[in-house]
Amino acid sequence: MPDKPSAAPDSTAVRVALWRALHSEVDAPPHVLADTIGLQIAAPDEDWRARPDMHPKGTSGYRASIVARARFVEDELAEALAHGVTQYVILGAGIDTFAQRRPELAERMRIYEVDQPGPQAWKQQRLGEMGLAIPDWLKFVPVDFEAGDSWWEKLVAAGFDTAHPAMVASTGVSMYLTRDAVAATLRQIATLAPGSTLTMTFLLPLELIDDDEERAQHEAVYERARAAGTPFLSFFAPDEMIALAHETGFKHARHVSTGDLIDRYFAGRTDGLRPSSGESILVAET
């Protein structure tokens, strides 16, 4: 395993990468998403599969949610590209691997990965160690949120063209922001050129999770996040999120539920793999 700089990504970003790889290893085909590059970038200890949070059965719902939301974003992106959208912004990129896995799409766009400076430098180092070149169309946009940096200003400085439409993806981020911060982010993205789209995940309040066992699992996850010093700060009912999107300037907004993802990506499976129901997706258009 290569030496990691001190600014390696947080445990959540690594966990997402490992779950995506685990899906290809332990779940039966057809795979919703095939991604082992994230595992190679993360370069975990050899016994990573023995971690409690990698238990094949105990974490199947979360694993399925992770691959389903990633697949949904990429399907939306392919559709946007077919309509002439050639800018893609990933807020909180973490160990995203779209540029490495899907060059047939990625090379037709300009991709902007927005994240904290340390983890971005770490990721670029790992790509270099793996012999994966960073093409001109892939831009890393380091933003020191704790120092008050404006991600929008940094994005424009990196070459983003505000006069042309874009797709923006933000997955696994909104729960760490206050409601005011979520609204501010939506308001900024709503100023993008007509034809732009935001695809963003958000957590549901516990009382909207119908299954008792799932609700208990999510409650335990929220408590662990709180104990780790990274509490989840915002939860939205779907109608609240749709209303907020309209209030902040989007012309159209729709809710993509867990049921929608099951119908789209898990129908006909015989292994019972299904995403957990604690997270939903907002798709909003300018």
DRENFIVEX-251679 format. One line per 2 residues: their letters; for each residue x, y, z of N, C-alpha, C, O. Coordinates in steps of 0.02 Angstrom, whole numbers, plus 50000, padded with zeros to 5 digits. Layout:
A) X Y Z X Y Z X Y Z X Y Z; ... .
This chain:
MP) 50043 49940 50000 50000 50000 50000 50044 50062 50000 50092 50065 50039; 50030 50112 49958 50071 50171 49955 50062 50214 50018 50010 50211 50051 .
DK) 50113 50254 50032 50107 50301 50087 50055 50353 50069 50053 50378 50013; 50013 50370 50119 49961 50420 50107 49980 50486 50140 50004 50486 50196 .
PS) 49971 50542 50105 49983 50606 50136 49935 50615 50195 49884 50581 50201; 49953 50662 50239 49912 50674 50298 49842 50697 50280 49796 50690 50321 .
AA) 49832 50726 50221 49768 50754 50202 49727 50705 50161 49691 50725 50115; 49732 50641 50177 49691 50591 50142 49618 50606 50154 49600 50638 50203 .
PD) 49573 50582 50110 49502 50596 50117 49474 50567 50181 49503 50522 50211; 49416 50594 50202 49387 50570 50264 49360 50499 50255 49355 50473 50199 .
ST) 49342 50469 50311 49321 50399 50310 49258 50388 50269 49248 50334 50241; 49214 50438 50266 49153 50431 50227 49167 50422 50153 49138 50379 50121 .
AV) 49213 50463 50126 49231 50458 50055 49262 50390 50040 49247 50360 49988; 49304 50367 50085 49336 50302 50075 49283 50246 50078 49283 50201 50036 .
RV) 49238 50251 50126 49185 50200 50133 49143 50195 50069 49127 50140 50047; 49126 50252 50040 49087 50252 49978 49125 50215 49923 49096 50175 49887 .
AL) 49189 50229 49916 49230 50196 49865 49232 50121 49876 49228 50082 49829; 49239 50100 49940 49243 50029 49955 49176 49994 49943 49175 49938 49918 .
WR) 49121 50026 49961 49055 49997 49949 49044 49987 49874 49016 49936 49853; 49064 50036 49835 49055 50029 49762 49094 49969 49736 49069 49932 49693 .
AL) 49155 49959 49760 49194 49902 49739 49164 49837 49765 49163 49786 49730; 49140 49838 49827 49111 49778 49857 49050 49754 49818 49037 49694 49813 .
HS) 49012 49801 49790 48954 49783 49749 48975 49737 49692 48940 49688 49677; 49031 49752 49660 49054 49710 49605 49081 49643 49629 49081 49594 49591 .
EV) 49102 49640 49692 49132 49579 49718 49081 49530 49747 49086 49470 49736; 49031 49556 49783 48987 49510 49820 48915 49507 49795 48879 49460 49811 .
DA) 48894 49556 49755 48826 49555 49729 48824 49523 49660 48871 49531 49620; 48771 49487 49646 48765 49452 49582 48755 49503 49526 48726 49556 49536 .
PP) 48779 49486 49466 48764 49528 49408 48690 49521 49390 48658 49472 49409; 48662 49570 49355 48697 49629 49328 48712 49680 49382 48671 49693 49426 .
HV) 48771 49710 49378 48791 49759 49427 48763 49828 49407 48766 49848 49349; 48737 49863 49457 48709 49929 49445 48764 49977 49422 48753 50019 49379 .
LA) 48822 49970 49452 48880 50012 49435 48942 49969 49444 48948 49934 49494; 48987 49971 49397 49050 49934 49402 49106 49983 49415 49127 50021 49371 .
DT) 49132 49983 49477 49183 50031 49495 49232 49999 49544 49218 49993 49603; 49290 49979 49518 49344 49956 49561 49402 50005 49562 49450 49996 49600 .
IG) 49398 50057 49521 49452 50106 49519 49455 50145 49584 49509 50161 49609; 49396 50160 49613 49395 50195 49677 49432 50155 49731 49466 50184 49773 .
LQ) 49424 50089 49730 49460 50046 49777 49535 50053 49767 49573 50057 49815; 49556 50053 49704 49628 50060 49690 49655 50128 49713 49710 50132 49739 .
IA) 49615 50180 49705 49636 50246 49727 49641 50248 49803 49689 50273 49831; 49590 50220 49837 49588 50222 49910 49645 50181 49941 49671 50198 49993 .
AP) 49663 50126 49907 49718 50083 49931 49712 50067 50005 49757 50083 50043; 49657 50035 50026 49648 50020 50097 49694 49963 50119 49727 49932 50078 .
DE) 49694 49950 50184 49731 49892 50210 49702 49828 50179 49644 49826 50158; 49743 49777 50176 49723 49714 50143 49662 49682 50175 49625 49647 50141 .
DW) 49651 49695 50238 49594 49663 50272 49532 49707 50273 49489 49699 50316; 49526 49752 50225 49470 49799 50225 49403 49764 50221 49353 49789 50246 .
RA) 49401 49706 50189 49337 49670 50181 49311 49643 50248 49253 49625 50254; 49355 49639 50297 49335 49614 50363 49309 49669 50409 49288 49655 50465 .
RP) 49310 49731 50385 49284 49786 50426 49209 49776 50439 49174 49752 50395; 49185 49795 50499 49113 49788 50513 49069 49825 50463 49014 49802 50447 .
DM) 49093 49883 50439 49051 49921 50392 49056 49895 50321 49029 49926 50275; 49090 49839 50311 49093 49807 50245 49057 49739 50245 49063 49701 50197 .
HP) 49021 49724 50298 48987 49659 50302 48939 49652 50243 48895 49695 50234; 48946 49600 50202 48905 49595 50140 48830 49599 50151 48795 49631 50112 .
KG) 48805 49567 50205 48733 49568 50217 48712 49628 50259 48661 49661 50245; 48751 49643 50310 48731 49696 50356 48730 49765 50327 48696 49810 50352 .
TS) 48767 49775 50273 48770 49841 50242 48742 49842 50171 48754 49890 50134; 48705 49791 50152 48683 49786 50082 48639 49844 50061 48644 49868 50005 .
GY) 48594 49867 50106 48550 49923 50088 48588 49986 50074 48572 50023 50027; 48638 50001 50116 48679 50061 50105 48720 50054 50041 48726 50101 50002 .
RA) 48749 49995 50032 48789 49983 49972 48747 49992 49909 48769 50023 49860; 48687 49965 49910 48643 49972 49853 48624 50045 49841 48618 50067 49783 .
SI) 48614 50083 49895 48597 50154 49887 48654 50192 49854 48643 50234 49811; 48715 50176 49875 48774 50211 49848 48781 50200 49773 48792 50247 49735 .
VA) 48775 50136 49751 48783 50123 49680 48724 50148 49640 48731 50169 49582; 48664 50147 49670 48605 50170 49634 48608 50245 49621 48593 50268 49566 .
RA) 48627 50283 49672 48629 50355 49662 48684 50374 49612 48676 50420 49572; 48741 50338 49615 48794 50353 49567 48773 50337 49496 48786 50375 49449 .
RF) 48740 50280 49487 48715 50261 49421 48664 50312 49396 48664 50331 49337; 48619 50333 49440 48568 50382 49421 48601 50447 49397 48581 50474 49345 .
VE) 48650 50471 49434 48684 50533 49414 48715 50525 49346 48710 50570 49304; 48748 50469 49334 48781 50460 49270 48732 50451 49213 48746 50471 49156 .
DE) 48675 50420 49226 48623 50416 49174 48596 50485 49158 48585 50501 49099; 48585 50526 49209 48562 50595 49198 48615 50634 49159 48598 50674 49116 .
LA) 48678 50622 49175 48732 50657 49141 48735 50639 49067 48745 50682 49024; 48727 50574 49052 48728 50552 48982 48671 50585 48944 48679 50603 48886 .
EA) 48613 50591 48976 48556 50624 48944 48570 50698 48932 48553 50725 48880; 48600 50731 48982 48617 50802 48974 48667 50812 48917 48660 50859 48878 .
LA) 48716 50768 48913 48765 50772 48860 48732 50765 48792 48751 50799 48744; 48684 50720 48787 48648 50710 48724 48610 50773 48703 48594 50782 48644 .
HG) 48594 50816 48753 48559 50878 48738 48607 50937 48734 48586 50995 48734; 48672 50923 48729 48720 50976 48717 48752 51006 48778 48790 51055 48772 .
VT) 48739 50980 48838 48771 51006 48898 48841 50975 48904 48848 50914 48906; 48892 51017 48907 48960 50992 48906 49001 51014 48966 49063 51009 48966 .
QY) 48968 51039 49018 49003 51055 49081 48972 51014 49138 48911 51010 49145; 49015 50984 49178 48993 50941 49232 49031 50961 49295 49092 50960 49297 .
VI) 48993 50979 49347 49023 51001 49410 49005 50950 49464 48946 50934 49473; 49055 50926 49500 49043 50878 49554 49061 50912 49619 49120 50924 49634 .
LG) 49011 50929 49659 49022 50961 49724 49035 50908 49777 48995 50863 49786; 49091 50914 49812 49110 50863 49860 49129 50799 49824 49101 50746 49837 .
AG) 49177 50804 49778 49192 50749 49732 49220 50687 49767 49207 50632 49745; 49256 50696 49822 49283 50637 49856 49325 50595 49810 49370 50620 49775 .
ID) 49312 50530 49810 49349 50484 49766 49305 50465 49707 49298 50407 49690; 49277 50515 49675 49237 50503 49615 49282 50477 49559 49339 50498 49552 .
TF) 49256 50431 49520 49297 50399 49468 49266 50404 49398 49288 50369 49352; 49216 50446 49390 49183 50451 49325 49233 50465 49270 49231 50433 49217 .
AQ) 49279 50512 49281 49326 50531 49228 49371 50473 49208 49391 50468 49150; 49387 50429 49255 49430 50372 49240 49391 50313 49211 49417 50276 49170 .
RR) 49328 50304 49232 49289 50246 49211 49252 50256 49145 49243 50209 49107; 49231 50318 49133 49188 50331 49075 49219 50382 49027 49189 50433 49012 .
PE) 49280 50368 49003 49313 50417 48959 49275 50431 48895 49281 50485 48866; 49234 50383 48873 49197 50394 48811 49146 50451 48818 49128 50483 48769 .
LA) 49123 50462 48879 49080 50519 48893 49120 50578 48919 49111 50635 48897; 49165 50565 48965 49201 50618 49000 49242 50662 48953 49246 50722 48962 .
ER) 49273 50631 48903 49316 50670 48859 49277 50717 48813 49307 50759 48779; 49212 50711 48814 49169 50757 48774 49145 50815 48817 49105 50856 48794 .
MR) 49170 50820 48879 49146 50871 48925 49206 50906 48958 49264 50887 48948; 49190 50957 48996 49238 50985 49043 49211 50970 49113 49156 50990 49131 .
IY) 49252 50934 49152 49230 50911 49217 49267 50949 49271 49328 50957 49269; 49229 50973 49320 49257 51011 49375 49243 50974 49441 49185 50969 49462 .
EV) 49295 50949 49472 49287 50915 49536 49303 50966 49592 49359 50990 49597; 49252 50980 49633 49259 51029 49687 49265 50992 49753 49222 50951 49771 .
DQ) 49318 51007 49790 49326 50975 49856 49379 51013 49896 49409 51061 49871; 49390 50990 49957 49440 51021 50000 49510 51013 49969 49523 50963 49935 .
PG) 49556 51061 49980 49622 51058 49949 49662 50996 49966 49692 50965 49922; 49663 50976 50030 49704 50919 50050 49684 50854 50016 49726 50822 49984 .
PQ) 49621 50834 50022 49599 50772 49988 49609 50775 49912 49622 50724 49880; 49601 50834 49882 49612 50839 49810 49685 50826 49792 49700 50791 49744 .
AW) 49731 50856 49831 49802 50845 49818 49819 50771 49826 49858 50743 49788; 49789 50739 49877 49800 50668 49889 49775 50627 49829 49809 50582 49806 .
KQ) 49717 50644 49804 49688 50606 49748 49732 50614 49686 49743 50565 49650; 49755 50674 49672 49797 50684 49614 49862 50645 49621 49888 50618 49572 .
QR) 49889 50643 49681 49949 50603 49693 49936 50530 49679 49977 50496 49647; 49880 50504 49702 49864 50433 49692 49854 50418 49618 49876 50366 49594 .
LG) 49821 50462 49582 49813 50451 49510 49880 50447 49476 49891 50406 49431; 49926 50491 49496 49993 50489 49467 50029 50424 49483 50063 50395 49440 .
EM) 50022 50400 49545 50055 50338 49565 50026 50278 49528 50060 50228 49518; 49963 50285 49507 49931 50230 49470 49944 50235 49395 49923 50191 49357 .
GL) 49978 50288 49374 49992 50297 49303 49933 50322 49263 49930 50314 49202; 49885 50354 49298 49827 50382 49265 49837 50456 49255 49837 50495 49303 .
AI) 49845 50476 49193 49857 50546 49177 49794 50588 49191 49738 50563 49187; 49804 50651 49207 49749 50697 49217 49740 50737 49153 49782 50780 49138 .
PD) 49687 50724 49115 49678 50757 49050 49660 50831 49058 49640 50852 49112; 49666 50869 49004 49652 50940 49006 49579 50954 49023 49563 51006 49052 .
WL) 49534 50907 49006 49462 50920 49018 49440 50905 49090 49382 50916 49107; 49486 50881 49132 49471 50868 49202 49504 50921 49245 49566 50926 49247 .
KF) 49464 50961 49279 49490 51016 49320 49476 51002 49394 49419 50988 49413; 49527 51006 49435 49519 51001 49507 49512 51071 49535 49553 51115 49522 .
VP) 49460 51081 49574 49445 51147 49601 49449 51143 49678 49399 51126 49710; 49507 51158 49706 49514 51155 49779 49480 51214 49813 49491 51272 49794 .
VD) 49438 51200 49861 49401 51252 49897 49408 51239 49972 49387 51187 49997; 49437 51287 50007 49444 51282 50080 49382 51311 50112 49379 51371 50128 .
FE) 49332 51269 50122 49268 51293 50149 49277 51321 50220 49244 51370 50238; 49321 51290 50258 49330 51312 50327 49360 51383 50330 49350 51419 50378 .
AG) 49398 51401 50278 49428 51468 50276 49381 51519 50243 49398 51577 50236; 49322 51496 50224 49273 51542 50195 49278 51550 50120 49249 51597 50092 .
DS) 49315 51506 50086 49321 51511 50013 49252 51503 49981 49209 51467 50006; 49242 51538 49926 49180 51532 49887 49191 51480 49832 49233 51490 49787 .
WW) 49153 51425 49835 49161 51374 49783 49143 51401 49715 49172 51380 49664; 49096 51448 49713 49075 51477 49648 49132 51517 49617 49146 51510 49557 .
EK) 49164 51559 49657 49220 51599 49631 49277 51555 49609 49308 51568 49557; 49292 51504 49647 49345 51458 49628 49328 51420 49564 49372 51408 49522 .
LV) 49265 51403 49557 49243 51367 49497 49252 51410 49435 49278 51387 49384; 49230 51472 49439 49237 51518 49382 49311 51530 49366 49331 51532 49308 .
AA) 49351 51537 49419 49423 51547 49408 49456 51488 49374 49508 51495 49341; 49426 51429 49382 49454 51368 49351 49433 51361 49278 49453 51314 49244 .
GF) 49392 51408 49254 49374 51407 49184 49302 51390 49169 49282 51386 49111; 49261 51381 49222 49191 51366 49211 49157 51424 49175 49166 51482 49192 .
DT) 49117 51408 49124 49084 51458 49083 49012 51467 49107 48970 51424 49095; 48998 51523 49139 48932 51535 49167 48880 51548 49113 48820 51548 49128 .
AH) 48901 51561 49052 48854 51576 48998 48826 51513 48965 48780 51516 48925; 48854 51455 48983 48831 51392 48953 48804 51346 49007 48827 51347 49064 .
PA) 48755 51304 48990 48724 51260 49039 48773 51207 49066 48824 51192 49035; 48755 51181 49123 48797 51130 49155 48754 51082 49194 48696 51096 49209 .
MV) 48782 51025 49209 48752 50980 49257 48793 50982 49320 48855 50978 49318; 48760 50989 49377 48793 50990 49443 48768 50930 49482 48708 50918 49487 .
AS) 48815 50893 49511 48797 50836 49554 48824 50848 49624 48880 50871 49633; 48782 50833 49673 48802 50838 49743 48770 50779 49780 48711 50780 49795 .
TG) 48810 50728 49793 48784 50668 49827 48819 50658 49893 48880 50664 49898; 48780 50644 49945 48809 50632 50010 48838 50693 50043 48883 50688 50084 .
VS) 48813 50752 50024 48841 50815 50051 48790 50855 50091 48807 50882 50144; 48729 50859 50068 48681 50906 50097 48668 50894 50171 48654 50941 50207 .
MY) 48673 50832 50194 48659 50818 50265 48710 50849 50312 48696 50858 50371; 48769 50867 50286 48820 50898 50328 48813 50974 50330 48850 51008 50365 .
LT) 48765 51001 50292 48755 51073 50288 48692 51092 50327 48646 51052 50334; 48691 51153 50352 48630 51179 50383 48579 51191 50328 48596 51193 50269 .
RD) 48517 51199 50348 48465 51215 50299 48480 51280 50262 48468 51286 50202; 48506 51329 50298 48523 51392 50266 48578 51383 50214 48576 51413 50161 .
AV) 48627 51340 50230 48682 51328 50183 48656 51289 50122 48678 51302 50066; 48611 51243 50133 48581 51207 50076 48544 51256 50032 48551 51253 49970 .
AA) 48505 51300 50061 48467 51349 50023 48514 51395 49984 48501 51411 49926; 48569 51416 50015 48617 51459 49982 48649 51424 49922 48660 51454 49869 .
TL) 48664 51360 49930 48692 51321 49875 48643 51316 49817 48661 51325 49759; 48581 51300 49833 48529 51295 49782 48520 51362 49746 48514 51365 49685 .
RQ) 48520 51416 49784 48509 51482 49755 48565 51499 49705 48552 51528 49653; 48627 51481 49723 48683 51494 49678 48678 51452 49614 48688 51478 49559 .
IA) 48662 51389 49621 48658 51345 49563 48600 51365 49518 48604 51356 49457; 48546 51391 49548 48488 51411 49508 48503 51470 49462 48464 51484 49417 .
TL) 48560 51503 49472 48579 51558 49427 48615 51533 49364 48632 51573 49320; 48627 51468 49360 48660 51441 49301 48618 51453 49238 48558 51466 49242 .
AP) 48651 51449 49181 48617 51461 49117 48558 51413 49109 48559 51357 49134; 48506 51436 49075 48448 51392 49061 48470 51326 49030 48516 51324 48989 .
GS) 48437 51273 49051 48456 51207 49028 48503 51170 49074 48523 51114 49061; 48520 51203 49130 48563 51171 49180 48522 51128 49227 48462 51139 49236 .
TL) 48555 51078 49257 48521 51031 49301 48563 51018 49364 48624 51012 49360; 48529 51015 49420 48560 50994 49483 48531 50927 49503 48470 50918 49504 .
TM) 48574 50880 49519 48553 50816 49548 48585 50811 49617 48646 50807 49623; 48544 50811 49669 48569 50814 49737 48532 50765 49782 48471 50759 49778 .
TF) 48569 50730 49823 48538 50685 49871 48523 50722 49936 48556 50772 49952; 48473 50698 49972 48457 50726 50038 48429 50671 50082 48400 50622 50058 .
LL) 48437 50680 50147 48412 50631 50195 48341 50646 50216 48322 50704 50223; 48302 50594 50224 48234 50600 50249 48233 50602 50325 48275 50571 50357 .
PL) 48186 50637 50355 48177 50633 50427 48162 50561 50446 48131 50524 50407; 48183 50541 50505 48175 50471 50526 48102 50449 50524 48087 50392 50508 .
EL) 48056 50495 50541 47985 50475 50543 47957 50458 50475 47903 50428 50470; 47992 50475 50421 47969 50458 50354 47996 50391 50329 47981 50370 50273 .
ID) 48037 50358 50370 48062 50292 50352 48013 50241 50382 48011 50231 50443; 47975 50209 50339 47920 50167 50362 47943 50102 50396 47913 50081 50445 .
DD) 47995 50072 50369 48018 50008 50396 48052 50017 50463 48100 50055 50468; 48028 49983 50514 48056 49991 50582 48130 49973 50586 48169 50008 50618 .
EE) 48149 49918 50553 48218 49896 50556 48264 49946 50521 48318 49963 50547; 48243 49971 50463 48283 50020 50428 48288 50085 50468 48342 50115 50472 .
RA) 48233 50105 50497 48234 50166 50537 48283 50160 50595 48319 50208 50610; 48285 50103 50627 48332 50092 50682 48404 50093 50657 48448 50120 50691 .
QH) 48416 50064 50599 48483 50064 50570 48506 50135 50556 48563 50154 50571; 48461 50175 50526 48479 50244 50510 48491 50284 50574 48537 50325 50577 .
EA) 48451 50273 50624 48459 50309 50687 48528 50294 50717 48560 50338 50745; 48549 50231 50712 48615 50212 50738 48671 50246 50698 48721 50267 50726 .
VY) 48662 50250 50632 48712 50283 50589 48716 50357 50607 48771 50385 50612; 48659 50389 50618 48659 50460 50635 48695 50471 50701 48730 50521 50709 .
ER) 48685 50425 50749 48717 50433 50814 48793 50424 50807 48831 50460 50840; 48814 50377 50765 48887 50368 50756 48917 50429 50723 48973 50449 50740 .
AR) 48881 50459 50675 48907 50519 50643 48914 50576 50693 48962 50614 50692; 48865 50581 50738 48867 50633 50789 48926 50621 50836 48962 50667 50854 .
AA) 48937 50558 50856 48992 50542 50901 49059 50554 50869 49108 50568 50903; 49063 50547 50802 49126 50557 50766 49141 50630 50753 49194 50647 50726 .
GT) 49095 50674 50772 49106 50745 50762 49083 50771 50695 49098 50828 50677; 49048 50729 50656 49021 50750 50591 48946 50738 50589 48922 50697 50550 .
PF) 48909 50773 50631 48837 50760 50636 48800 50779 50572 48821 50824 50536; 48745 50745 50560 48701 50764 50505 48658 50822 50529 48627 50819 50582 .
LS) 48657 50875 50489 48626 50938 50511 48558 50952 50479 48519 50990 50506; 48545 50922 50421 48482 50939 50388 48448 50877 50360 48480 50832 50334 .
FF) 48382 50877 50367 48339 50824 50341 48280 50858 50308 48256 50909 50332; 48256 50830 50253 48201 50860 50216 48150 50808 50196 48168 50754 50172 .
AP) 48087 50824 50205 48035 50785 50172 48036 50803 50098 48055 50859 50081; 48017 50757 50054 48020 50771 49983 47984 50835 49962 48010 50874 49922 .
DE) 47924 50847 49989 47888 50907 49970 47923 50971 49994 47919 51023 49962; 47958 50966 50051 47997 51023 50075 48054 51039 50027 48067 51097 50012 .
MI) 48088 50987 50003 48144 50997 49958 48121 51025 49891 48154 51069 49863; 48066 51000 49866 48039 51026 49803 48020 51100 49811 48035 51141 49768 .
AL) 47988 51116 49867 47969 51186 49880 48031 51230 49885 48032 51286 49859; 48083 51206 49918 48144 51245 49925 48177 51257 49858 48203 51311 49845 .
AH) 48176 51207 49815 48205 51216 49748 48169 51271 49710 48201 51312 49677; 48103 51271 49713 48065 51324 49679 48078 51392 49711 48086 51442 49676 .
ET) 48080 51393 49777 48091 51457 49813 48159 51487 49796 48167 51548 49795; 48209 51445 49783 48276 51470 49770 48289 51484 49696 48345 51502 49678 .
GF) 48239 51474 49654 48246 51498 49586 48244 51446 49530 48249 51464 49472; 48236 51382 49547 48232 51332 49494 48163 51332 49462 48112 51342 49495 .
KH) 48161 51322 49397 48098 51321 49360 48061 51255 49368 47999 51254 49373; 48098 51201 49370 48067 51134 49376 48105 51094 49429 48165 51101 49437 .
AR) 48068 51053 49465 48099 51010 49515 48058 50946 49523 47997 50948 49520; 48093 50891 49534 48058 50827 49545 48096 50786 49596 48156 50794 49607 .
HV) 48059 50742 49628 48085 50699 49679 48094 50629 49651 48048 50601 49621; 48152 50600 49661 48165 50531 49641 48172 50490 49705 48219 50500 49744 .
ST) 48124 50445 49716 48121 50407 49779 48161 50343 49774 48185 50323 49721; 48167 50310 49832 48198 50244 49833 48159 50196 49789 48188 50154 49754 .
GD) 48092 50201 49791 48051 50158 49748 48066 50168 49675 48067 50120 49636; 48078 50230 49655 48095 50244 49585 48161 50210 49567 48166 50181 49512 .
LI) 48210 50213 49611 48274 50182 49598 48268 50106 49595 48301 50073 49554; 48226 50078 49638 48215 50005 49637 48185 49984 49571 48207 49936 49540 .
DR) 48134 50020 49549 48102 50004 49485 48151 50009 49427 48148 49970 49380; 48195 50057 49432 48240 50072 49376 48300 50025 49373 48322 50005 49319 .
YF) 48328 50006 49432 48391 49971 49433 48391 49902 49467 48438 49864 49459; 48338 49886 49504 48338 49825 49543 48280 49778 49527 48275 49724 49557 .
AG) 48238 49797 49481 48181 49754 49463 48205 49688 49435 48252 49685 49394; 48174 49635 49456 48191 49569 49430 48250 49535 49464 48265 49478 49448 .
RT) 48282 49569 49511 48338 49536 49546 48310 49481 49592 48257 49488 49622; 48348 49427 49596 48326 49371 49638 48365 49368 49703 48351 49325 49746 .
DG) 48414 49412 49712 48455 49410 49773 48430 49456 49828 48459 49459 49882; 48375 49491 49814 48346 49535 49865 48383 49600 49876 48366 49637 49922 .
LR) 48433 49615 49835 48471 49677 49844 48425 49737 49830 48396 49742 49776; 48420 49781 49879 48378 49841 49872 48411 49898 49911 48441 49887 49963 .
PS) 48406 49959 49886 48433 50016 49924 48391 50031 49985 48331 50020 49985; 48424 50056 50037 48387 50078 50096 48347 50140 50080 48361 50174 50030 .
SG) 48298 50155 50121 48250 50207 50103 48260 50273 50141 48214 50313 50145; 48319 50285 50168 48330 50345 50206 48352 50405 50166 48355 50461 50193 .
ES) 48368 50395 50102 48394 50449 50060 48352 50456 49998 48327 50407 49971; 48343 50518 49975 48307 50532 49913 48349 50578 49869 48402 50601 49888 .
IL) 48324 50590 49809 48360 50630 49760 48316 50687 49735 48257 50677 49720; 48345 50746 49731 48313 50803 49699 48344 50813 49631 48405 50814 49624 .
VA) 48302 50821 49580 48325 50841 49514 48291 50908 49499 48230 50911 49493; 48331 50961 49493 48305 51028 49482 48336 51058 49420 48395 51050 49407 .
ET) 48295 51094 49382 48317 51122 49318 48307 51198 49317 48258 51224 49344; 48354 51232 49285 48348 51305 49279 48305 51324 49220 48295 51384 49207 .
